[in-house]
Amino acid sequence: MHQTYDQFQILPYPSSLRSGWLPAPESDSWRAFHEDIAQRITKAGKLAPVVQDLLDFLHNEPIAAYLVQQACRQNLTIRRTPDLDTDGVHIPRIPDADYFAAVCNVLLNWWPRFVNNDLVGLPFSAFTVGIDPTLAGSTLLGLPQFNEKMRAVLNEWHNYLATPASGAGFSVEGEQWLSPDAKKMYQFDLWKKDSEKLPYWTSWNAFFTREFKDPATERPIADSDSNQTVICPNDGSLFRWDWKVAQDEPFWFKDMNYSLRDILSSSDPAQQAIIDQHGLVEMFTGGYIFQTYLNPYNFHRWWVPVNGEVLFDPLCIQGAYFNKLVLPDFGGATTASLPYLCEVNARGLIVFKTPDYGYVCCIPLGMSEVSTIAFDASMKKGAQVKKGQEMGMFNYGGSSFAIIYQNLPDKQLVFMDAKGQHYPQRPVLPTSSAGTGGNVTNIGAQIGVWYSR
């Protein structure tokens, strides 16, 4: 049994929350991963253009150059601090911007894999943990200009994850993603495959975006003809829910309150104009929010949660990748910062208009390098949609999903499952690499019911 605890019983947001993407803190896998990357650096050739562009930025932009130099100095300080509790995690040495770029270059051709039987599903995060606990590193990772350069690097990596070379983890029966333990974690037999013999899936992303052989049996839609029953748009586990969500809150400290003006915003003027045109902040003020997180073995597609109409063409909002609030976070996990990430990270935004239960907003949320969000082509302004219809997917992107419901004057939403069990507002969360807390939420399953006041 993995140890769990009520997050608010000990600390508001303990940094040791883990959702299965990185090795357990007591393992030797972190060190082995970094040793492997260091060896690959010595054999690497010329930097890819996108990585060279990132390095040029870190060298030539004065603020970025200063921050990366300070972050590397503070990285060394952390490593030399005696008896520093790093949650059992090996802190990699990052001596300078050139080394940072060299590691990024190696990771462009590195598929998510098991090292000593521990999953390193977030290789970039396992590396940036060397600087993100530092003051300068945290500031650097929040810079919009840095994230613009990093976006190009991650897009290049995501392109690689769609190639046959990235499917090497499915090439040998009994190893890597075909080991008995891994197969058990993602329930190998449930899924459609590109082939019924090796390599089963032709690329990493083909596996990551896999579909059920029989979705109606594995994920039936609760009360498919009625919007009174609220369903989950994704597989995952409950992080928290809130109600009476405010327009403006100081979301960056204490309880990390949800702030609608920050969630429903974009640095892109054209996107912001759409948000303002439809008055989304005012529309959802005082409403409800239900946020889940996904582990690497989850189904990574999302389905429409209501019967209704798409209000506008969905938006993919740019944001940060490795920025987080709960620090120090030596484990490299971002789960503890989820409410904050809703406001600052790369995310999608789509709103559905229902004929009977108001408006519903869905926000697929990127976390660290898992940030590629793709809406289905059918999700267009004015499209009529049904519960359980394909909404989109994470192409090795996204580790959280938030859904916001409008406050209705004559109705109240109660979050509870089909057995009538109420979801705790602040549930037990994972503290090990098991990846799930106490409240698993399957796509299509009931998570709430609307009642008349």
C-alpha positions in Angstrom: 0.0 0.0 0.0 1.4 3.4 -1.0 1.4 6.0 1.7 -1.1 8.8 1.2 -2.3 11.6 3.3 -4.7 14.6 3.3 -2.6 17.3 1.7 -4.1 20.0 4.0 -3.6 18.0 7.2 0.2 18.6 7.0 1.0 21.3 4.4 -1.2 23.3 2.1 0.6 21.9 -1.0 3.4 19.5 -0.2 6.0 19.3 -3.0 6.3 15.6 -2.8 3.1 14.9 -4.7 3.8 12.4 -7.5 1.6 11.3 -10.4 3.7 8.6 -12.0 5.8 10.5 -14.6 9.1 10.3 -12.8 11.1 7.8 -10.7 10.4 7.2 -7.0 12.6 9.4 -4.8 14.3 6.4 -3.2 15.4 4.9 -6.5 18.8 5.1 -8.2 17.1 5.7 -11.5 17.5 9.5 -11.4 21.3 9.2 -11.2 21.4 6.5 -13.9 19.3 8.7 -16.2 21.7 11.7 -15.9 24.7 9.5 -16.3 23.2 8.1 -19.6 22.5 11.7 -20.8 26.0 12.8 -20.0 27.5 10.0 -22.0 25.3 10.8 -24.9 26.4 14.5 -24.8 30.0 13.4 -25.5 28.9 11.7 -28.6 26.4 14.4 -29.8 27.2 16.4 -32.9 26.0 19.8 -34.1 23.1 21.4 -32.2 19.7 21.3 -33.9 18.7 24.7 -35.2 16.0 25.1 -32.6 18.5 24.3 -29.8 21.1 26.7 -31.3 18.4 29.4 -31.3 17.7 28.7 -27.6 21.4 28.8 -26.8 21.9 32.1 -28.7 19.1 33.6 -26.6 20.6 32.4 -23.4 24.0 33.9 -24.4 22.9 37.2 -26.0 19.7 38.4 -24.3 21.1 40.2 -21.2 18.4 39.3 -18.7 18.3 35.6 -19.8 22.1 35.5 -19.8 22.2 36.9 -16.2 19.5 34.5 -15.0 21.1 31.4 -16.4 24.5 32.3 -15.0 23.0 32.8 -11.6 20.9 29.7 -11.8 24.0 27.6 -12.6 25.9 29.2 -9.7 23.0 28.5 -7.4 22.7 24.9 -8.8 26.3 24.3 -7.6 25.4 25.8 -4.2 22.6 23.4 -3.8 24.8 20.4 -4.7 27.5 21.6 -2.2 25.1 22.2 0.7 25.7 19.5 3.3 22.7 17.6 4.6 20.2 19.3 2.3 17.0 17.3 2.0 16.4 16.9 -1.7 13.6 14.4 -1.3 16.1 11.6 -2.1 16.5 13.0 -5.7 19.9 13.3 -7.4 20.3 17.0 -8.4 22.1 17.2 -11.8 25.0 19.6 -12.3 24.2 22.2 -14.9 27.4 24.3 -15.2 26.4 26.7 -17.9 24.0 27.6 -20.8 26.0 25.4 -23.2 25.5 22.3 -21.1 21.8 23.1 -20.8 21.5 23.4 -24.6 23.5 20.2 -25.1 21.1 18.2 -22.9 18.1 19.6 -24.8 19.8 18.5 -28.0 20.2 14.9 -26.8 16.6 14.8 -25.5 15.3 15.7 -29.0 15.9 12.0 -29.9 15.0 10.4 -26.5 11.7 8.6 -26.2 10.1 8.2 -22.7 11.4 5.0 -21.2 12.1 3.0 -18.1 15.5 3.3 -16.4 16.1 0.5 -13.9 12.4 -0.3 -14.1 11.4 3.3 -13.2 9.7 5.5 -15.7 11.4 8.6 -16.8 8.4 10.0 -18.6 9.4 13.7 -18.3 13.1 13.7 -19.4 13.2 17.5 -19.7 11.7 18.0 -16.3 14.1 15.4 -14.8 16.9 17.7 -16.1 15.5 21.1 -15.4 15.1 20.1 -11.7 18.7 21.1 -11.5 17.8 24.8 -11.8 14.0 25.1 -11.1 14.5 25.0 -7.3 16.9 28.0 -7.6 15.6 31.6 -7.4 17.2 32.6 -10.7 16.1 29.4 -12.4 12.5 29.8 -11.4 12.5 33.3 -12.8 14.2 32.2 -16.0 11.6 29.4 -16.6 8.8 31.9 -16.2 10.1 34.3 -18.8 7.8 34.5 -21.9 10.8 34.9 -24.2 12.4 31.8 -22.8 9.2 29.8 -23.2 8.9 31.0 -26.8 12.4 29.4 -27.5 11.6 26.3 -25.4 8.3 25.9 -27.3 10.2 25.4 -30.6 12.5 22.8 -28.9 9.6 20.9 -27.5 7.7 21.0 -30.8 10.8 19.5 -32.5 10.8 16.7 -29.8 7.1 16.1 -30.3 7.7 15.7 -34.0 10.3 13.0 -33.2 7.8 11.2 -31.0 5.6 10.7 -34.1 8.4 8.9 -36.0 9.0 5.1 -36.1 12.3 5.6 -34.2 10.4 6.8 -31.1 8.5 3.5 -31.0 11.6 1.5 -29.9 10.0 0.9 -26.5 7.5 -1.5 -28.3 10.0 -3.5 -30.3 11.0 -6.2 -27.8 8.4 -8.4 -26.1 8.8 -8.3 -22.3 10.9 -5.1 -22.2 10.3 -1.4 -21.7 6.6 -0.6 -22.5 6.0 -4.3 -23.2 7.2 -5.5 -19.8 4.6 -7.3 -17.7 4.5 -4.5 -15.2 4.0 -1.8 -17.8 1.4 -3.8 -19.6 -0.5 -4.2 -16.4 -0.3 -0.4 -15.7 -1.9 0.6 -19.0 -4.0 -2.6 -19.5 -2.5 -3.7 -22.7 -5.4 -5.8 -24.0 -8.0 -2.9 -23.9 -6.4 -0.9 -26.8 -6.5 -0.7 -30.6 -3.1 -1.2 -32.0 -1.4 -0.4 -35.3 -0.6 -4.1 -35.6 -1.4 -7.2 -33.6 2.3 -8.2 -33.7 5.5 -6.3 -32.8 5.9 -3.4 -32.6 2.1 -3.0 -32.0 2.4 0.8 -32.2 4.4 2.5 -34.9 5.5 5.5 -32.8 5.4 6.8 -29.2 2.6 9.1 -30.0 0.6 6.3 -31.7 0.7 4.6 -28.3 0.0 7.7 -26.3 -3.1 8.6 -28.3 -4.3 5.0 -28.5 -8.1 4.3 -28.6 -10.2 1.7 -26.9 -11.1 -1.4 -28.8 -14.6 -1.2 -27.3 -15.2 2.3 -25.8 -18.9 1.6 -25.1 -18.0 -1.2 -22.8 -14.8 0.2 -21.2 -16.1 3.8 -20.8 -19.9 4.0 -21.1 -21.4 7.4 -21.1 -23.5 8.2 -18.0 -27.0 9.3 -18.8 -26.0 10.1 -22.4 -29.3 12.0 -23.3 -29.4 14.3 -20.3 -27.2 17.2 -19.2 -28.5 16.9 -15.7 -25.9 14.2 -15.1 -22.4 15.7 -15.3 -19.7 13.5 -16.8 -15.9 13.6 -16.7 -14.3 14.6 -20.1 -11.1 12.6 -19.5 -9.5 9.8 -17.6 -7.6 10.8 -14.5 -7.8 11.4 -10.8 -9.4 14.3 -8.9 -7.0 17.0 -7.7 -9.6 19.3 -6.2 -12.9 21.0 -6.9 -14.1 24.5 -6.0 -17.3 26.6 -6.2 -18.1 30.3 -6.1 -15.0 30.8 -8.2 -13.8 34.4 -8.2 -13.1 36.8 -11.0 -9.8 37.9 -9.5 -7.7 36.2 -6.8 -4.1 36.3 -5.8 -3.5 32.8 -7.2 0.2 32.6 -6.7 0.4 32.0 -2.9 -1.3 30.4 0.1 -4.1 28.2 -1.2 -3.6 28.9 -4.9 -7.1 30.1 -5.5 -8.5 29.8 -8.9 -8.7 33.2 -10.7 -11.0 33.3 -13.7 -9.5 36.5 -15.2 -6.1 34.7 -15.3 -7.4 31.3 -16.4 -9.6 32.8 -19.1 -6.9 35.0 -20.7 -4.3 35.0 -23.4 -1.3 37.0 -24.4 -2.4 36.7 -28.0 -4.6 39.8 -28.7 -6.8 37.9 -31.2 -7.5 35.2 -28.7 -8.1 37.7 -25.9 -10.6 39.5 -28.2 -12.7 36.3 -28.5 -12.6 35.7 -24.7 -13.7 39.3 -24.2 -16.3 39.2 -26.9 -18.1 36.3 -25.2 -17.6 37.7 -21.7 -16.2 34.5 -20.4 -14.9 35.9 -17.1 -18.3 37.3 -16.2 -20.0 34.2 -17.6 -18.3 31.8 -15.2 -17.9 34.1 -12.2 -19.3 32.3 -9.1 -19.3 29.0 -10.9 -17.8 25.6 -10.2 -14.5 24.1 -11.2 -13.4 20.4 -11.2 -9.7 19.7 -11.9 -8.1 16.3 -12.5 -4.6 15.2 -13.3 -3.5 12.3 -15.6 -0.7 9.8 -15.1 1.3 8.4 -18.0 -0.7 5.3 -18.3 -4.1 7.0 -18.6 -6.2 7.4 -21.8 -5.1 10.7 -23.2 -8.0 11.7 -25.3 -11.0 13.7 -24.1 -14.7 13.5 -24.9 -17.4 16.2 -25.0 -19.1 16.3 -21.6 -22.5 17.8 -22.6 -25.1 17.8 -25.3 -25.0 21.3 -26.9 -23.2 23.6 -29.2 -19.6 24.8 -29.6 -19.6 28.5 -28.8 -16.5 29.5 -30.8 -13.5 27.8 -32.5 -11.4 26.4 -29.6 -8.2 28.2 -28.6 -4.7 26.9 -27.9 -3.2 29.4 -25.5 0.6 29.7 -25.2 2.2 29.8 -21.8 5.0 28.5 -19.6 6.3 24.9 -19.5 8.5 24.4 -16.5 7.3 27.3 -14.3 5.7 26.1 -11.0 4.8 27.6 -7.7 5.5 25.0 -5.0 9.2 25.1 -4.6 11.6 23.6 -3.8 10.4 20.7 -5.9 13.4 18.5 -6.1 11.3 15.6 -7.5 10.5 17.5 -10.7 6.8 16.9 -10.3 4.4 19.8 -10.9 1.2 18.2 -9.4 1.3 20.4 -6.3 1.1 23.5 -8.4 -1.9 22.5 -10.6 -4.2 25.5 -9.7 -1.4 27.9 -10.4 -0.7 26.1 -13.7 -4.3 26.8 -14.9 -3.3 30.5 -15.0 0.2 30.4 -16.4 0.7 27.2 -18.5 0.1 26.3 -22.1 -3.6 25.3 -22.3 -6.6 24.8 -24.5 -10.0 26.5 -24.1 -13.3 25.5 -25.5 -16.8 26.5 -24.3 -20.1 24.6 -24.9 -23.6 26.1 -24.8 -26.3 23.8 -23.5 -30.0 24.3 -23.9 -30.8 23.6 -20.3 -27.7 23.8 -18.0 -25.9 26.9 -19.1 -22.3 27.1 -20.4 -19.5 24.7 -19.8 -15.8 25.5 -20.3 -13.1 22.8 -20.8 -9.4 23.5 -20.3 -6.9 20.7 -21.3 -3.8 21.8 -19.4 -0.2 21.4 -20.3 2.4 20.5 -17.7 6.2 20.8 -18.3 7.1 19.1 -21.6 3.7 17.4 -21.9 2.0 20.4 -23.5 0.8 19.6 -27.0 -2.9 20.1 -27.2 -5.0 19.1 -30.3 -8.7 19.7 -30.6 -10.7 17.5 -33.0 -11.4 19.0 -36.3 -15.2 18.7 -35.7 -15.0 21.2 -32.7 -15.9 24.3 -34.7 -18.1 27.3 -33.9 -21.7 26.3 -34.1 -21.2 22.6 -34.2 -23.8 20.5 -32.5 -22.1 18.0 -30.2 -23.2 15.0 -28.1 -21.9 13.6 -24.8 -19.0 11.2 -25.5 -18.1 12.7 -28.8 -14.4 13.0 -29.5 -13.2 16.5 -28.3 -9.5 16.2 -28.8 -6.3 14.6 -27.4 -2.9 15.2 -25.8 -0.2 14.4 -28.4 2.3 13.7 -25.6 0.9 16.7 -24.1 -1.2 17.7 -21.1 -1.3 16.2 -17.7 -4.4 17.9 -16.2 -7.9 18.9 -17.2 -10.1 21.6 -15.7 -13.8 21.9 -16.4 -15.7 25.0 -15.3 -19.5 25.2 -14.9 -21.7 28.3 -14.9 -23.4 29.3 -11.7 -27.2 28.9 -12.4 -29.7 30.8 -10.3 -32.2 28.0 -10.0 -29.9 25.0 -9.9 -27.0 23.7 -7.9 -24.3 21.3 -9.0 -23.2 18.6 -6.5 -20.1 16.7 -7.3 -20.7 13.0 -6.6 -20.2 9.7 -8.4 -22.9 7.2 -9.7 -23.0 5.5 -6.3 -24.0 8.8 -4.7 -20.6 9.2 -3.0 -19.6 12.9 -2.7 -16.2 13.9 -4.0 -14.0 15.5 -1.3 -13.1 19.0 -2.1 -9.5 18.5 -1.1 -8.9 14.7 -1.7 -6.0 12.5 -0.8 -3.2 12.9 -3.4 -0.4 10.6 -4.4 2.9 10.8 -2.6 4.6 7.9 -4.5 5.2 7.0 -8.1 1.9 5.0 -8.2 0.4 8.0 -9.9 -3.2 8.1 -8.5 -4.9 9.5 -5.5 -8.0 8.2 -3.8 -10.5 9.4 -6.5 -10.1 8.0 -9.9 -12.3 9.7 -12.6 -13.0 7.7 -15.8 -14.0 9.5 -19.0 -17.7 9.4 -19.5 -18.4 8.5 -15.9 -20.7 10.6 -13.6 -18.9 13.2 -11.5 -21.9 15.3 -10.6 -25.6 16.0 -10.7 -27.6 19.2 -11.2 -30.4 19.7 -8.7 -33.1 22.4 -8.6 -32.7 24.9 -5.8 
